[in-house]
């Protein structure tokens, strides 16, 4: 009987490439030739033509190398993309005659990472029926469907803003899909959590450096070239620190959310070594949000502590933590110590409104009649800076909502705001339910920390646009993926604990 099965054979050229580039990592004669020619090309181009030629050759090689790493190691691509997302504002502040769209590089890295995941069957097979029936997919799909309907909103002057917003939202959907495929075990997800804590702590440490040792020369030059920006950053004698991010509000919201997560993990962690590192991370992130001068971040911390205490009120350590937090708050408010950073924190609770808050209230009352008459809002990207860019002349063009919820209300109407709040309810409900059902203590601890972190970001939306900015949006979406996969992680770890 003949055997008609097809035997797949690799071509000699493919095997040759695999041997030199993957197996030996160019530690062969071919590798020495390639690096030698690269060195000669860079030196010759720099010396004979222009320094930009050498930089261009080196940059091209670096791009090829990174692309190869993305396809070979998708996990590297995930963490590289997240880390790079925090750098565009810093790169734009560096002195340069080239106006390069660094933020677009992040989008390109996402497409590359998505392609890398799709091409690997083992990873894409992670997407199962459970994903499509999850509260996360239902909520994100509801939002996406409403954004598609928004293209018919007659109040928009241009569809280009809608397209830009929708494209960005699709990237976020891709990120959820990527996390669902890559974070396919408790080990990989725990690594993701600790990577994020370390990464944000480094950013917070840089904000502390800006406070203790001053801004770098290029940062001062960037601020001095923008007097209005400097005026916004300088509040009550405090120059609000921004780390590598776009503005103090973005950095403050990010540091506060991670500080809250680290505090909860410090309380609940049993390993003394890990507890010590988490305590250090919580202190650094707390200093980072204090130096940002973002009062929303202070409100987030208070709301996070209250949420955690209510969720775990049956635990003795929670009562001890609540008493310590209350005493710390009282000491902060009555202390005779009056540095500008602490005064900025106290101003969150002093019961008086500054001029900027009064102006915001006046603006909101001014647009209320318009918003009540437009249930679908004025249209996506019709207010703040996007309004002037995509919809000049619109009624909302110069309206500054200063709130994520108010921005949604203005641009998408009370229908869009209602859908968004319903989706937030689905996300929180999923996390809280899985926390109370979790049996593995380690997973349970991380679950309540992530639920509280997500809740603080939702609170931050009240007075800041906190949930659409990079890189914080990535951790928010990653936490939502964890809420879906938690039962599976919990079952596997429980079986392993019972059968070591």
N, C-alpha and C positions, 0 to 999 in steps of 0.2 A: 504493500500500500504506500502510495506516494505521500510525502509530507509537504503540504502546501502552505504551512505556516511561514510567515514572513519574519525573517531575522533581521533586525535593524542593526546595521553596521555603521560605525562612525567613519567619516572620511579621514584619510591620512593627514590632510591639512588641519582638520579640526583637532585631531589628536596631538598634532605638533603644537598648535596654539595652546591647548590645555596643558601640555607638558611644560612649556616655557613660561606661560603667564600665570597659571593657576597652581600647578604642582610645585614648580621650582621658584615661583615669584620673581622671575627674571634673574635668578642667581645662576645664570649660565653664560656661555660665550655670547649668545645673542643679546642678553641683557646688558653685558658690558659694552657691546657695540652701540646699542641704542642710547645708553646714558652717556657714552663718549661723544656720539654725534650730537646729542642734545647740548652737552656742555660746550662743544665747539660752536654750535649754531648760536647759542646765547651770547657767548663771548664775542664772536665775529659780528653779530648783529648790533650788539651794544657799542662796540668799538668803531665799526666802520659806517654804520648807518645812524642809529639813534637808540637811546636808552629804552624807548618804548618798544622797539623791536624785540629786545631781549626779554622785557617783561611780558610782551605778547606771546612769545614762544613758551616761556615758562608757564604763563596762564593757560595756554592751550593744553599743555601737557597735564597741568593740574586738573583741568576740566575732564579730560579723558580718564584720568586716574579716578576721580570722584564718581564719574558715570559707571565705571567698571565696578567700583565698590558698591554702588547702589544696587546694581543687578546681582552681584555676588552675595552681598550681605544686606538684605532689606532692613534688618534691625539697625545697622549703622545708618542707613538712609533715614530712618525715623528720627533717631536722636540728632543726627546732623541737621536735619531740616528744622527741628524744634529749636536747636541752639542758634542756628543762623537767623531765625525769625526775630531774635532780640537784637540783632546787630545793625540792620539798615539805618535806624536813626543815628547810631554812633558813626557809621561810615559816611553818612551825609554831612556830619559835622566836621569831618576831617578836611583840611585845606586841599582843594583840588579844582582844577579848571574844567574838569569833565563832569557834566550833569548826567550821572548814571542812575537809572531806576533800580536801586538795590532791592526795593520791596518786591519788584516783579521776579527777582531771582527766587524768592521763596515760593512763589506760585509755580515756577518752572521745576523746582525741586520736588514739589508735591506731585506734579504730573509724572515725573521720573520715578518717584517712589511708588505711585499707583501702578504704573506699568510693570515695575519690578515685582509687585505682589501678584498682579493678575497673571503674569507669565509662569508663576509657580503654582502648580496644581494643588500641592499639599496645603498651601496657604489659602488660596481662594476657596478650597473645599470647606473651610471653616464656616462660610456663610451658609446657614441652614434655616429651616423653618422657624426655629426659635427666634432668630434675629428679626424676621419679617413680622412676627406676631408680638414682638416686644413693645413695651410702652415707648421706648426710645424711637424706634422706627415709626410707630404710629404718630408720635408727636412731631418728629422732624418732617414726616410726609405731609401732615396737616399744614405746617408752616410753608412747605415748598409749594403745595397746591394753591395756597392763598397768594403767595408771591407770583405765581404764574397768572392768577386772575388779575393781579394788580396791573398787568400790562394793559388792561382795558380801562384803567382809571382815567377818566377824561380830564382830570385836573392837572395831569402831568403835561408839561410842554414838550418834553423830549423823552424818548424811550431809551436813550443811551445810558442814563443814570440807572434805570431799571435793569438794563442788561448787565451793567457793572456790578450792581448789588447781587443780582441772581447768580452771576458767575462766581462771586466770592462765596455765596452760600453753598453752591454746588461743591466747591473745594472743601468746605466744612463737612459736607456729606461724605465726600471721598475720604476725609481724615477719619471719620467714624468707621467707615468700611475698612480702612487700613488697620486701625487699632483692633477692630474685631477679629481680623485675620491674624495679625502678628502677636497680639497679647492673648495667646491661646492656652496659657497655663498660669497657675498662681505664681510660679517662679518668674516668668517673664513680666507679669504685671507688677509684682513686688519690685522688680528691678526698675520698671518704669516709674513707680512712685518715688523710689529713693533717688533716681536720676533727677526727677523734677525738683525734689527738695534741695539736692545739692546744687543744681543749676541755678535755681532762684536765690538760694543763699549766697552764691557767688555774686549775682547781680546786686543783692542787698549789701554785701560787703563793699562793692564798688561805690554804692551810694554813701556808705559810712566813710569811705576814703574821701569822697567829695566833701563831706561835712568836716572831717577832722583835719584834712591836709589841703583842702581847697580844690577847686576845679582845675583841670588841665588847661594849658594855654589855648589849645584849639577850641575848648568848650567856652572859655571866656570870649574868644574872638567871635564864636558863633552867636553867643548871647548879645554881645555889644553891637553886633550888626543888625540886631532886631530889637529895637528899644521897646516896642509894645510887648514882645515876648518877655523881656527882662522885667518889665513892670508887672506882668502877670505872675512871674516866678517869685518876685520879691514881695512878701506879705508879712506885715507886722515885724519887721526887722529880721526875718528869716528868708534866706535864699533857698527856696524849695529844691530839693535834690531830685534828680531824675534818672540816675544811673546811666545805663546805655539805652534807655527807652525814650519814647517820643516826648513825654511830658511827666511832671510830678504826679498827676492824678493816676495815670496808667501804672506807674511804678508803685505808688502807694497802695492801690487796690490789689495788685499782684502780691506784694509783700505781706499785706495784712491777711490775705486768704491762706497763704502758706504758713504764716506765723500761727494762725489759729489751728491749722492741721498739726503742726509740730507740737504745740502745747498739749493737744489732746493725746497724741501718741506718746508724749513724755509722761503724762499721767498714767497711761494704761500699759506702757511697755515694761516687761519684766527683766529683760536683758540689760544689765547696768551699763555696759559699754555703749549699746545703741541708745539707751536713755540719755546718756551724757551727751552724745553727738546731737541728738534731737533737741536737747535743752539749749545747746550752743546755737543750733540753727534757729530756734524760736527767738532767742535773744537778738541775733543779728537781723533777722527779718523784722522784728519789732522795732529796732532802731531804724531800719530802712524805711518803714512806713511813717515813723515819727518825723524823720528828717525830710520826708517828702511833703510834709505840711498838709496832707490830704485829710480833711476832717471826715470825709466819707469812710476812709479806712478805719478811723477810730470808732465810728458808728458800727462798722462791720464787725469789729472785735467784740463790742458790747453785745450785739445781736447774736454773734456766734457763741459766746459764753452762755447767754441765756438759753439758746436753742439746745446746746449740749447738756446743760443742767436739767432742762425739762425732759429731754430724751432719756437720760440716765439717772433720774432722780432717785431711783430705787437703790443706787449704789452708795456705799458709805464714802468712798473716795470722792464722789461727786459733791457731797455735802461739804467735805473738807475744802475742796477746790473752790466751791461757791463762796465760802466764808473768806478764804484767802483773797479771792478776786474782789469781793466787796470791800475788804479792808484796804486792799491796794488802790481801789478807785477812790475811796475817801481820802487816803493819804495823798494821792495825786492832786485832788481838788483843793485841799486845805494846806498843802505844803507851802512854806515861805519861799521856796526856790522858784525863780521866775525867768528861766531862759526862754528865748523866743520859740523854740520847738515845743516845749512843754506848754507854753501859753497858747500855742496854736491848737494843741490837743484839748486844753480846757475850754477853749472857745466853742467847741462842739456842744457843750452842755451848759453854757452860761445863760441861755434863754433869751439872748438878744440877737438881732439880725444886723449884719453889716450892710453896707451900701450895695454890694454885689448881690446879696440875697434879696434885698428889696427890689432891685431892678429885675431879677428873675421872676419874682412874683407878679410884678406889673406886666411883664411880657406874656406870662401865661394867661393872665386875666384878659389881656388884649385879644388873644387868638381864640379864646374859648367859644365865642359865637360862631366863628368860622368852622371850628372842629365839630361842634354839635350839628351843624348843617351838612357835614360831609362824613357820612359813616365809614367810608373807605379812606378817609384822610386826603391830604393834599397830593399824595403820590410819593413814591420812593425817591429818596435823594432830592427833596425839594426844600430842605431847611439846612441850616448851618453852612459850612463851607461848600458842601456838595450842592446846595441850592444855587449858589452863585455860579458854580461850574457847569451844572447840567440843566438847571431851570432858571436862568436869569429872568427877573421881572415877576417871579411868582410871589403870591401873597406871603408865603412862608419863607421867602429867600433870606431875610435878615432875622428870622426868629431863632434864638438860641435856646433849645430846651434844657440843656444842662442836666439831663436825666435820660437814661435809656428807655424807661417806660414812657416818658413824655415825648421822646423822639418817635417811638412807635405809634403813639396816639396821634401825633401830628401828621405823620407821613402815611400811616396805614389805617387810621381811624379807630373807633372803639371796637370795631369788628376784629381788626388785627391785634389790638391790645388784648381783647378777650381770648382769642386763640392762643396768644403767647402765654398768658397767665395759666390757661388750662394745660398747656404743654409743660410749664414749670411744675404744676401740680402733679402731673403724671410722673415726671422725673423724680421729684422728691418722694412721692409715695412709693415708687419702686425701691429707692435706696433705703427708706425707713423700714419698709416691710422686710427687706432682705437682712437688714441689721438685726431685727428682733428674731428672725428665723435662723440666723447663722449659728452653727454649733462649734466651729473651730474658732478659738479665742483670738488667734492672730488675725484671721480674716475679719472677725467681728470688730476688732479694734480699728483696723484700717477702714472698714466700712463706715463706722460712725464718724471717723475723722474726715473722710471724703464727703459724706453727706453734709456735715457741718460746713466744710469748705465751700461746697456748692451753694448752700443756703446763704453764706456770707456774700458770695458773689451776686446772688439774686437781690440781697439787701442793698448791695452797692449800686445796683441799677437804679435805685430810687433817686440818687443825686449825682450819679456819674454814668457815663456810657461805658460800662465795665465788662460786658460779656461778648463783645465783638472784636476786641483788640487783640492782636498777636503780641506775645506768645501765650497770654493767659487763656484764650479761647481753646487752645489745644488741650490743656489740662482739664478744663471744664468738660469737654467732649469725651476725653479719655476716662474721666470719673463716671460719666453716664454709661459708657461701655462696661465698666466694672460692675455696675448695678445689674446689668443683664447677665453677666457671666458668673456672678458671685455664687449662685446655688450650685453650679457645676464645680467650681473650685472647692466649695465647701464639702461637697459629697466625696470628691476624690481625696482631699486631704484627710477627711474623717476615716475613710477606708484605710489609707496608708498608716494613720495613727493606730488603728485597731489591729493592723497586720504588719508590724514593722519587719 
